[in-house]
Amino acid sequence: MNGIEHRPSDMTATVAGHVTVAAVQAQLAENGQWLAVDPPAPERLTVAEALAGDLNGPRRFGYGTLRDYTIGLKAVLADGRLISSGGKVVKNVAGYDLLKLFIGARRTLGAIVEATFKLRPLPECEVFIQKKCASLAEAGALLEMILDSPLFPVVLDLLPPSIIVMGLAGTREDVDWQLSRAGGLGLLESANLDYEKSFWTSKAQKISVLPSRVIETIAGLGGVPFVCRAGNGIIFCRGARYLPEANLPSRLMRRVKEAFDPRGLLPSLPL
């Protein structure tokens, strides 16, 4: 009745597109599970909006993206047809994996009305720590040490001016062991994700680069506000005058758009 069909024993949930992400997480948490994504403003963001934008948050470094957890999807095409792809079980291999085309398509191919997700158990423990580096160069060196270490953070963000924020999750024993190793790298100060709420009060520009190019890219932005998913090479910023040119498969994207929406009734491609 509330648009959420949760099957705890299967660790899956089928959700109507109009339901907010926060409402989904609240119901799943009653059975100790969650959809392992944390997009901005989940109390206002609907599942359909999250899928259309392939929106994810700081925990994507450790848990992956919304696309990774979607196993079934229903959408309405421009001509009014309702189509479905995937299913309601994790081991589903029948047919083409068309659902992935709609995730991140920004409603250019159709309107998502329902999705089925595989779930994860809620972590027993989650802790955030940080280190304020003296420069971007020092932050870059610390990032390399973290990535080369046996640590397995779920969050690895870089904030202005040169702050590394790391999130650890799992059993209490695992987290305690990681905290001891992180302390040896200088990550001793307690932290949180409050910067997410303050940053997403307005729209941001997105830059995707190799993780190895994060520091040089940020240095070239000219001191604008940013939040960087340092482990993934994704930078969100505001006010940058010059952005690296996105290398999009524009020709392929247009062919897919023409196949699903030949009359051009839906929004244009964001090229």
C-alpha positions in Angstrom: 0.0 0.0 0.0 2.9 2.4 0.6 4.7 1.5 -2.6 7.3 -0.7 -1.0 7.3 -4.5 -1.2 10.1 -5.8 1.0 11.2 -9.4 1.0 13.7 -9.7 3.8 14.4 -13.4 3.4 15.4 -12.8 -0.3 17.1 -9.5 0.6 15.2 -7.7 -2.2 12.7 -4.9 -2.4 10.4 -3.7 -5.2 9.6 0.1 -4.9 7.2 2.4 -6.8 9.0 5.3 -8.5 7.2 8.0 -6.5 8.5 6.7 -3.1 11.3 8.7 -1.5 14.7 7.1 -0.9 14.4 8.0 2.8 11.1 6.2 3.1 12.6 3.1 1.5 15.6 3.1 3.9 13.3 3.6 6.9 11.2 0.6 6.1 14.2 -1.6 5.2 15.9 -0.7 8.4 13.1 -2.3 10.4 14.5 -5.6 9.3 18.2 -4.7 9.6 18.7 -4.1 5.8 19.3 -1.2 3.5 19.7 -0.1 -0.1 23.4 0.6 -0.1 23.3 4.1 -1.6 23.2 7.5 -0.1 22.2 10.2 -2.7 21.7 13.8 -1.6 18.5 15.0 0.0 16.9 11.5 0.3 13.9 12.8 2.2 12.9 14.7 -1.0 14.5 12.5 -3.7 12.2 9.9 -5.2 13.4 6.5 -6.4 12.6 7.4 -10.0 14.6 10.7 -9.7 17.5 8.9 -8.2 17.5 6.3 -10.9 17.1 8.8 -13.7 20.1 10.7 -12.5 22.1 7.7 -11.3 22.5 9.7 -8.1 24.9 8.4 -5.4 26.6 9.8 -2.4 30.0 9.4 -0.5 29.5 5.8 0.3 29.7 4.8 -3.3 33.4 4.2 -2.9 32.8 1.2 -0.7 29.4 0.0 -1.8 29.0 0.9 -5.4 26.3 2.8 -7.2 22.5 2.6 -7.6 23.0 0.9 -10.9 24.8 -2.0 -9.1 21.8 -2.8 -7.0 19.0 -2.5 -9.5 17.9 -6.0 -10.7 14.5 -5.1 -12.2 12.8 -2.0 -13.7 9.5 -0.9 -15.2 9.2 2.2 -17.4 6.7 3.9 -19.6 8.0 4.8 -23.1 7.2 7.9 -25.1 4.4 6.0 -27.0 2.7 5.0 -23.7 3.9 1.4 -23.6 4.8 -0.1 -20.2 8.0 -2.2 -20.5 9.8 -4.2 -17.9 13.3 -5.6 -17.7 15.0 -7.9 -15.2 13.0 -9.4 -12.3 12.4 -9.6 -8.6 15.1 -12.2 -7.8 18.8 -11.7 -7.7 19.7 -14.7 -10.0 17.9 -13.4 -13.1 19.6 -13.8 -16.4 16.7 -13.9 -18.9 16.7 -11.5 -21.8 18.7 -8.3 -22.5 19.7 -6.1 -19.6 17.8 -3.1 -20.9 17.2 -1.6 -17.5 20.7 -0.3 -17.3 19.9 2.0 -20.2 17.3 3.9 -18.2 19.6 4.4 -15.2 21.3 7.8 -15.6 19.4 8.6 -18.8 17.6 11.6 -17.1 14.2 10.6 -18.5 15.3 10.9 -22.1 14.3 7.3 -22.9 11.2 6.8 -20.7 9.6 7.4 -17.2 10.7 4.9 -14.5 7.6 3.8 -12.5 9.0 0.8 -10.5 12.3 -0.8 -9.6 13.5 -3.9 -7.8 16.7 -3.7 -5.8 19.0 -6.2 -4.1 19.8 -5.2 -0.5 22.6 -5.4 2.1 22.5 -6.0 5.8 23.0 -2.8 7.8 26.6 -2.6 9.1 27.1 -3.3 12.8 29.4 -0.2 13.1 30.2 2.9 11.1 32.9 5.5 12.0 34.2 8.6 10.2 37.6 10.1 10.7 39.6 12.8 8.9 43.0 14.5 8.5 43.5 18.1 7.7 46.5 18.2 5.3 48.7 21.2 4.8 48.4 21.2 1.1 46.8 19.4 -1.9 50.1 17.7 -2.5 50.1 16.3 1.0 46.5 15.2 0.6 47.4 13.5 -2.7 50.2 11.6 -1.0 47.9 10.5 1.8 45.3 9.3 -0.7 47.9 7.1 -2.4 49.0 5.6 1.0 45.4 4.8 1.8 44.7 3.2 -1.5 47.9 1.1 -1.2 47.1 0.1 2.4 45.1 -2.9 3.5 42.3 -0.5 4.6 38.9 -0.9 2.9 37.0 2.4 3.5 33.4 2.9 2.4 34.0 6.7 2.1 37.1 8.4 0.8 36.4 12.1 0.2 38.5 15.2 -0.3 37.2 18.5 0.9 38.5 22.1 0.7 41.1 23.2 1.4 42.8 19.8 1.8 40.9 17.6 4.1 40.7 13.8 3.7 37.5 12.2 5.2 37.4 8.4 5.5 34.5 6.2 6.5 34.8 2.7 7.9 32.0 0.2 8.3 31.4 -3.4 9.2 31.7 -5.4 12.3 33.0 -3.7 15.4 36.1 -5.9 15.3 36.8 -5.0 11.6 36.3 -1.3 12.2 38.5 -1.3 15.3 41.3 -2.9 13.4 41.0 -0.4 10.5 41.0 2.5 13.0 44.3 1.4 14.4 45.8 1.2 10.9 44.3 4.6 9.9 45.7 6.2 13.0 49.2 5.2 11.8 48.5 7.3 8.7 47.5 10.4 10.7 43.7 10.0 10.4 42.9 10.6 14.1 40.3 13.3 14.2 36.6 12.3 14.4 34.5 13.4 11.5 31.0 13.2 10.0 29.2 13.7 6.7 27.6 17.1 7.5 29.4 18.6 4.6 27.1 16.7 2.3 24.0 18.6 3.5 25.7 22.0 3.3 27.2 21.4 -0.1 24.0 20.2 -1.9 22.0 23.4 -1.2 22.4 24.3 -4.9 23.3 22.6 -8.1 26.9 21.6 -8.8 29.0 20.9 -11.8 30.4 17.3 -12.2 33.8 16.3 -13.3 35.0 12.7 -13.8 38.7 12.0 -14.0 41.0 9.1 -13.2 41.6 9.0 -9.4 45.3 9.6 -10.1 44.3 13.0 -11.6 42.1 14.3 -8.8 44.7 16.5 -7.2 45.9 18.3 -10.4 42.3 18.7 -11.5 41.2 20.4 -8.3 44.3 22.6 -8.3 43.2 23.9 -11.7 39.7 24.8 -10.6 40.9 28.0 -9.0 39.7 27.6 -5.4 36.0 27.1 -6.0 33.8 25.1 -3.6 34.0 21.4 -4.2 33.4 17.9 -2.8 35.5 15.2 -4.3 34.9 11.4 -4.2 38.6 11.0 -4.3 38.6 7.2 -4.5 36.3 7.3 -7.6 37.8 10.3 -9.4 34.5 12.3 -9.2 34.5 16.0 -8.4 31.5 18.2 -7.7 32.1 21.9 -7.8 30.4 25.3 -8.2 31.6 28.3 -10.1 34.5 26.7 -12.1 35.1 28.6 -15.3 37.0 25.9 -17.1 36.0 22.2 -16.9 37.7 19.2 -18.5 35.8 18.2 -21.7 33.7 15.1 -21.1 34.5 12.2 -23.3 30.9 10.9 -24.0 29.9 8.3 -26.6 27.6 10.9 -28.2 26.9 9.0 -31.4 25.9 5.8 -29.5 23.7 7.8 -27.1 21.9 9.4 -30.0 21.2 6.1 -31.6 19.7 4.7 -28.4 17.6 7.9 -28.0 16.3 7.5 -31.6 15.4 3.9 -31.0 13.4 4.5 -27.8 12.0 8.0 -28.7 12.0 8.4 -32.5 9.5 11.3 -32.4 11.6 13.3 -29.8 8.7 13.6 -27.3 10.9 13.2 -24.2 13.7 15.5 -22.9 16.8 15.9 -25.1 20.1 14.2 -24.4 22.3 16.1 -22.0 25.3 16.3 -24.3 
